[in-house]
C-alpha cells in the first residue's frame, strides 16, 4: 500500500492504551487522500515523502490487535464530527498483500508477506501482555470492548503457535507460504492474511453445504418444511430446538455447522452441549458489542470473514458489502431472539440471505 508506518508508540487515552502512529505518504489515491485528511484533521493535501502524525484526539485510533486491514482504513465516508477516542475502532498498521484491488510485483509481494508476518508476531507479543489484564477485568465483571474480547479469546491458542511460527519467520521466511498451505493451523490469528481466511471460508462453506443437506433431511423427519424456517420467531417457540432438548445427533450437526470441531477422539453429549452453550453465549456477547459500538461497518474484510464464519454465515465469494449486510442482519435478529433457532434457520436455508 501507499501508506507506510514509520514508527509507533503507545500512549494512554482515558485509561486505555492507544497507538500514536507516524505515517509516510507515497502516491495516494484521491480516496486515500480524503480518508487520511479526515483521520488527521487536516485540510491540507498530503504530499509524497512527507511524514504525518495521526493524533488520538482527532483520529480513529484503537488497539492495533483488532486485526483490521488497510481496506478498513480507506473506507468512506468517515464521520466528520468529533471523535470519541474510547471508540473501539482500529487503524491497521500493516498492509495485507493479499487484499483485493492491489497490483504488486513478485518482489513487493514477498516483501509485503515478510513485513506482515513480522508485524503480526510483534502484535501477538503485545496481545499476550494485554490478555492477562483483560482476563482480570472480565473476572471481576468489568466491561470490555470487542477488541479486548477478541484478544481474550484468540491469544491462548496463539501462544501455542508463537514458537514454531516465530522460528519460521526468523530462520526460513521463504517457506512460510508453503508451510501455511500444508499446515494452516500453525499460523497465529494476528498473522492470518485475507487470502488465507477466504480460502478457509471456501472450505468451510463447502462443509456446511453437506451439513445443510443433512439438516434438511432431519427437519423433514420431524414433519416440518424447511421453508417454514424463514420465520425465526415461530421457531423460538418450538421446544424441539431448545439446547437442553437436542438429541446427540442434532448436537453434532449444530456444532459442526458452527465450526466447533471435536476435542479428542470421542465427545460425550454433555461435552457437546457445554461447548455449544459456551459458543452461543460468546456470539451473543459479541453481537451486543458489535451493536453497541456500531462496529459492523468498520470491520475490515478479514475480520468480516471471521465474524461470519463464527456464525455459520456463508462468506465465500461474497463481497464486503454483502458480508456487512448479512452480519448486520444477524446482530439485529439476535438482539430480540434466542440464537439457537436462528442457527437452525441458517441450517435449513443456508444459501438464502438472512
Steps between C-alpha positions, in 0.01 A plus 500: 500500500599861468482571873806377688523493878820671606470473877252426774497559871228428759326788676233502771157629400227492767676215677534286187806437289493655156765536232646823366579415142747675273425440133692574184292586193589367157286522190146516638167461326245776546296270728804436720574872505150585623496221759837594643413870508187418701697280735774753557268800523692694237362689200832495317563235231757237585832527323715201399808422710371711791423358843172549682390439856148380573413612852267313731290813548404531135528156345345156517779334692434187702683185610721382214409139572148540359617334180351758267682536173574800285167466321331601826713812513403629156125433530287806446313706593657559840325709767613860496387592852680459832650156552465301821849372576349221709333356190613152409618581151846410378717619216703208371872570504592213264402474137374156398650404161209262430222757518314545170554807285882501521749466216830382647816364348642170624764686702235727655289196593793322666600813686138561598457147637820516706404842639146383573609188688768678703249769593252229594748343741564837664126549528461156656761583765302816583180294518659253741594786732152649477306174533583446869364845590190442288447166673514670840242757390267232366537301824371792707221581254648817354380587148736439208500614140463265204873537429579381851252213479669375183846528660373304802359223278776468242820552700508165691506300174739751342748447784539136399577605142746776592820291525467288181375789289757742641772252405371495142489881475851548637683203345322396178241764410497390136335171605214665688247492209567129439485418871172687544357325194587158645437583868260799525460449875859606567422866424400732789184704447702822481692359202204370301460681169180573315599243239527228763171593661316501167639154409403359838155654457456321167584163658279573799204601285536180294488295821197698619316417177530130588368569850221709348385196298505286816304765689232516229457122522481523880242781485283300261521202738343721764211574264604861437564688177840671462330808350319551831835571664505845344271608785750492784256641754277195470804270536586665830179352644575147379632299796682254274754771424593572862858420592400271787270292279735443204591138431863400458478488119347846493770631734770364269324656202478846655855488644640401162301775328646761737853369448538345844725204423558199719730510800666161523366182343162489670277783627219412735157657468570711809825630347327591176222680687749691715710609202194607304361698794835679548522588130143630487567715808815639335306583181233680700763705683682579175175602330418740783845660469469530123167679541612717791818612321334516155803308382361293212559775243856549625623143484759412238453213256701251707306570817171491310577149374593388852184641655277344234666159527454499877126541438483251210416782258630407153784735402676333208463700180313781678600863473578712802164675474314168488686375807429825681129479419479136616687567824290808574179304439623223731582740784158665465330160527696382804412818685143376545512123436686195637800403289439125465177534294687743273773239451237241408354749254842537338537120493173470307556803275878514475531664158215745546561852634429566865 
